[in-house]
């Protein structure tokens, strides 16, 4: 048999087979076949090469696919951002437990995946965003401004204090990705157009009017008797409603730098720090500048660059002539729309890195009254005029002493806090039961709380990062262990030890009997109101008028008059009013809608006037056209993502959400 195998693995056929096998190993390495990889993604999105959209998803061809992972941190950031937004929107009505549900997490993850697919698609379609566009967006954020102007120091400080600190480069890259994704969506949207007939049809729909009268049926409290059998049956049918949530009791340390005693600092250390930075305490020189810009596109050819430089040089020569009017030259020649009308005036600029490096270097190399040679930046060629100069003023030791003291105190406190946290973590790992004693010895205040359900506790314990650890799947099975330090802010960590944990449990019927009674009465009242409303609607549609029906039922009649599509009386009721058939002559068309307070609105449409696009002002028609175009564009972008999902491979790890 061995000889037979040897014979079959020799000759030209075997050579071809071996050659085909060698190719992938040569290109991708044997480690890709034999090796294992560590996976830590929540979702993985894989896209085939653009030049082979139907490439099979099999090894080694998978090496041709673009792979992007959505990490746990990226998902949690999106989830926490939405949590914060929903908490602000809903206030006391926000339900932490419901928000943390698996279904909600999956919805958020699906949105993150869609965003990533659009991001990958923008790359595949060659969508580019210039540095200028990114800079304009960044500098437009009010949080990064001081006195209405972008401030680099403020920018860096704000980014460093985010819940997940970022560098300017990281933040700007995120802005770039958002702009690229939006640019692609805009391209897709702009490819759709609204036909005149569609515009007219929408205008007709939006301007349709209906004459409505309505009656409100409040929910009347149910006082009828409830039998024990009904209580038992209700409990069995709605058993999941009557359970107590999982709770924890814990002891914890809120390790915040502001409340941690820092070691004292020495005067000599403060003065030494001042001496080491003395040169930095000379205020930035300032220049009052004007400029003339000869703009160039990012992809300008060499000939265009040379021509623009020559034009700038000629303007610079004109500006240096006796009695030359630089402002007039700027108005006549500058391509900078923002400063052209003001004669090229840019105001006072400081040497602080907030301006283009080449522009800044040229401006601060000149004195008042001087005109620069052409200066090249990413925008084109500039001719710069320095109109005035302010020299920087040095700060004395006494001027900056409070600032330096605060910095040294902060540094000293950070070191002490970090050391104490490290020691506490080490001791707690060795002996969790000794957590409180060790914490007190190291200068921390130990607090206790509980029993707490999800979303309960003070601001620190309800922090999303703490809640994730406190109620995680792993934590649900452990009691007594001490958590790692959990970062909840700058120099702000939390450690806790769960002293007891109560799992979710079904409450006995005796414990929830009063709740069951209230729920049964509420259900009966709601059904009775709905039945009464249904009867009134049927009578309206049978030919009776709502006026007569309301009087017979003691309902309060309201004359709503003529209404158009919108949110009156409520969005849901408005949709219901325009959903019922148009009334025929001499009859009303009835319907109903539930109101937020639990009551029911019964309405009758007595007249329906068709919309007339010709009655709509031209500016409103254009607005309607834009709204329709935007709606089509959004729909097209969503369909585009759906189509890409069929080409791409998406792997989801729900256990990491």
VENTA-V162056 format. One record per run of one state. SS is the DSSP state (~ for helix, > for strand, _ for the rest). FROM is the first residue (numbers start at 0). TO is the last residue. If there is no record, write none. Layout:
BEGIN
ss=SS from=FROM to=TO
ss=SS from=FROM to=TO
END
This chain:
BEGIN
ss=_ from=0 to=0
ss=~ from=1 to=7
ss=_ from=8 to=10
ss=~ from=11 to=27
ss=_ from=28 to=29
ss=~ from=30 to=33
ss=_ from=34 to=39
ss=> from=40 to=46
ss=_ from=47 to=59
ss=~ from=60 to=63
ss=_ from=64 to=64
ss=> from=65 to=70
ss=~ from=71 to=92
ss=_ from=93 to=94
ss=~ from=95 to=98
ss=_ from=99 to=100
ss=~ from=101 to=123
ss=_ from=124 to=129
ss=~ from=130 to=139
ss=_ from=140 to=140
ss=~ from=141 to=143
ss=> from=144 to=145
ss=_ from=146 to=147
ss=> from=148 to=149
ss=_ from=150 to=150
ss=~ from=151 to=159
ss=_ from=160 to=166
ss=~ from=167 to=189
ss=_ from=190 to=194
ss=~ from=195 to=205
ss=_ from=206 to=207
ss=> from=208 to=216
ss=_ from=217 to=226
ss=~ from=227 to=236
ss=_ from=237 to=237
ss=~ from=238 to=240
ss=_ from=241 to=241
ss=> from=242 to=243
ss=_ from=244 to=245
ss=> from=246 to=255
ss=~ from=256 to=258
ss=_ from=259 to=265
ss=~ from=266 to=275
ss=_ from=276 to=276
ss=~ from=277 to=280
ss=> from=281 to=281
ss=_ from=282 to=284
ss=> from=285 to=294
ss=_ from=295 to=300
ss=~ from=301 to=319
ss=_ from=320 to=324
ss=~ from=325 to=332
ss=_ from=333 to=335
ss=~ from=336 to=339
ss=_ from=340 to=343
ss=> from=344 to=349
ss=_ from=350 to=355
ss=~ from=356 to=362
ss=_ from=363 to=369
ss=> from=370 to=370
ss=_ from=371 to=373
ss=> from=374 to=376
ss=_ from=377 to=378
ss=> from=379 to=389
ss=_ from=390 to=392
ss=> from=393 to=393
ss=_ from=394 to=395
ss=~ from=396 to=429
ss=_ from=430 to=430
ss=~ from=431 to=440
ss=_ from=441 to=444
ss=> from=445 to=451
ss=_ from=452 to=462
ss=~ from=463 to=469
ss=_ from=470 to=473
ss=~ from=474 to=476
ss=_ from=477 to=480
ss=> from=481 to=481
ss=_ from=482 to=484
ss=> from=485 to=488
ss=_ from=489 to=490
ss=> from=491 to=501
ss=_ from=502 to=503
ss=> from=504 to=505
ss=_ from=506 to=507
ss=~ from=508 to=540
ss=_ from=541 to=544
ss=~ from=545 to=552
ss=_ from=553 to=554
ss=> from=555 to=562
ss=_ from=563 to=569
ss=~ from=570 to=578
ss=_ from=579 to=587
ss=> from=588 to=593
ss=_ from=594 to=598
ss=> from=599 to=608
ss=_ from=609 to=611
ss=~ from=612 to=614
ss=_ from=615 to=616
ss=~ from=617 to=646
ss=_ from=647 to=647
ss=> from=648 to=651
ss=_ from=652 to=652
ss=~ from=653 to=655
ss=_ from=656 to=656
END
